[in-house]
Amino acid sequence: MTPAAISIETLSKKFGAVTALDAVSLDIRPGELFFLLGPSGCGKTTLLRILAGLEKADSGRLLFDGRDIATLPPHERGAPMVFQNYALWPHLSVAENIAFGLVERKVARAEIATRVEDALKRVDMAGLGARSPGQLSGGQQQRVVLARALVLNPRLVLLDEPLSNLDAKLRHEMRDEIESLHARTDITFVYVTHDQVEALSLADRMAVMRGGRILGLGAPADLYHRPPNAFCAGFLGEANLFEAAIESGGAGATAAIRTPLGAWTATASVPVSGKARVMVRPEHLRPLGLPGSLPADPGDNVIEARVLRARMVGATIAVHLDAGGTPLRATLLNRLGTLPAALEGRTLRWAAAAAETILLAPDAP
Amino acid sequence: MKLRIPERFSGLPLVLAVTFFLGAFLVWPLAHVFVNAVRDPKGLTAVYLLNLFSNPAIVQAMGNSFLIAALVTAACTAVALPLAWLFARRDFMGKTLFSGALLLPMILPPFVSAVGMKILFARAGALSTLAMKLGLADGPVDWFGAFPLAGIVLLETLHLFPILYLNLVAALANIDPSLEEAAANLGASPGRVFRRVTLPLAAPGLFAGMVLIFVWSFTELGTPLVFGLRRVLPVMIYDGIAEIGTNPAAYAQVVFVLVIAALGFWVGKRLTARQRNVATLGRLSVGRQEKRLSPAGTLLAWLGIGSLLAVAVLPHLSVLLLAVSHRWFLTIVPEGWTLDFFSRALNADLTRGALVTSLGLSLAATLLDVLLGFGIAWLCVRRRAFGSDWLDTLAMLPLAVPGLVIAFGYLGAFGSTFRNTLLDPRFNPLLLLAAGYAIRRLPYMVRAAHAGLEQVSRTYEEAAANLGASPWRVIRRITLPLIAANLLAGGILCFSFSMLEVSDSLILAQTERFYPLTKAIYALMDGLDNGVNVAAALGTWAMAMLGCGLLWAGCILGKRVGQMFRAG
């Protein structure tokens, strides 16, 4: 296995009485597009700023390519950052902004000119170098900030919620742009966001954080489908959660469990025993007996539930169910055959595959 | 049927009133000065203006004035820049206390403190005596007598550096922290970050503040007068007052001063306009976390600020010492102590009259300013009424016009037109003094009201109107109570600075009966029978009043007190 580009070892940071990071350990691999995801106040931005050297950790070790850099000042880290509010200097032109780091590295004038030109081209901004940042749209400013970081040919780029100031349409465009910029290089990207869609759609791997700790670490699909705990399950998407008592199994792949809805078979992603919680994603709850729907597989967990409410939300229909007193949610594809009004009030049978019924470890306090 | 005036024009009476007031008491006197500088019995002439540059005495005076202004500006920058950086970027114990104390040097016009310093540094003064006792000097040395320029620069620097400091702290605080972080992140060392990002971004504020200091010290009349340096432009003008009707040379000198001041103001305004564009790019990302100084750094900061403050309050201390000293001649400390001078300052006819006059005039000027300032700001911010832009420009104009110029203009224009009426300063200067005080402080008041109105959401007023309050009732019940603090703070500043107004008072009050505080102090300085001590006691009273005023305003405004002294 290749050595980690960044090794974070039991890093802790407090602001007064508030714990921003609580002994966080993490390895980020070279060339990875790595996401730090979590709600505001979870410590993700603090961790990024410690990587940039803009904050100092109280304790712990920080290694870039095996070298301890905890005491290195920000300007010697070589980890250009894309700031949330862009931080484009208003007294410098676009080209001067991009050239800033090269000037600090004492690159020859002629080389700076060509590299700035290339960087502008790389982000589709050729010819706009003479503008002042104030004359650019939000999306263009975002491109300049990216160019300012990439022009240095760094090993590592840090991105702090880079898309949070853009409207929805631009956000989609820039998301694709960042993905293709990353794909064309072997630069390690560490990307902070609170938007799970951004993380799920872009990340090679991600860390889900809360309260200064990493609660989930892995590839997006793994974390989404087999979240280790209820927080990750809920933060990455919608989830039906309910209590479960484990009757047998639990340490291996499948377990027999007792839930308020009956005896089920579930998949354990992490070893659990005794009492636990079980999760079924709404889109994994399939209606049976509707025109075009598949029959239940043997081994599926099947329940009976009444449709309280069905609402069309575009490509899908959000369905609220009542399963003998337990509220559930299901998500159906929006097809002509399943009009929401025709569903409401009906009692149907629903199936969830055992592989998609996931046992979770009890949440950390 | 009730006549309805369109809202856009509803402020017209106020616009007209303010225009008339500023026209009569600002524009007309200035026009009078201009006209007289280029007119002789035969018609128009440029000869007086050209004479400015051929008369060696005037050229020397100009040179001295420029030199003083340049040195004061440089010294203020050297003091204020590191100080502002320290207070804007670092945190240390006692910071709040120190930042308040740094405003103290402003509480006394330098010419009053010059009285104390002159004694302290005089031939028979404490320092000279100390030097002789220590064997450092053979005979008595008159420090500032030998180098009056040095004394003037020192005192004006100590008086003015807080203004530049306030401007700079505001400019530095306006810089988004991430702009500096980004520079460090891309490889700039702390020194390089300061040079390539911090300084360029703060430069407009720095230059604008420097311009303010330059113009202020260029037109300062009191300090050179006390130090006996006659060859500076303001003193030359002051000396020319006696022959104001017969000799147009003084008019030409005033025009020159005005042109310099207006030029400076124009530059300052352009620079701050640019700064505003810079500051409004993007929103501030995060609150700045000021770095905490290490214990050694804190000690160093204390030492630096402490010694600066010690030097800065030395003039004030010397005034206080002078006020309580009985016989202070060729000794290091006074031979005896007394509180007599304080009671004499309150009981003698001249001084008590001056106190009463100054109190009355300042009160009148302040009331006028609060009224006008609120009216102008309200029309500009809330109504965007017809003529409000014009009003705003007009109200800010006095910033560019030195008090010296206004006073001289009054003397020339009103003195010759309204001879022996209440508008003739030689007959009775009170009305013109009040008008002069009010005009000079109007910009500060407009700013205070402006800031208040911008902080108060319009929806409060809309809700009141929605519930049935007429426009007047809305102002009385909602607007005024909400911005009362701003008006009060602005009013306190107006009042305090009117109490110690120098140039208007020295020039316009010509008979003892009408002397305001500062002129009384000036008159007492050369007086017999411990006149200097009484003058110092009077200065101490004034200092106490002004200090309380500033402190009070500071408590109300908090950090925003700096806004009042912005250059543009």
Interface residues (C-beta under 8 A of the other chain):
Chain A: A52 G53 L54 P73 P74 H75 E76 R77 G78 A79 P80 M81 F83 Q84 N85 Y86 A87 L88 W89 P90 H91 F100 G101 E104 R105 P133 G134 R148 A149 L152
Chain B: D176 S178 L179 E181 A182 A183 A184 N185 L186 G187 A188 S189 P190 R192 V193 R196 V197 P200 L201 N277 V278 L281 G282 R283 L284 S285
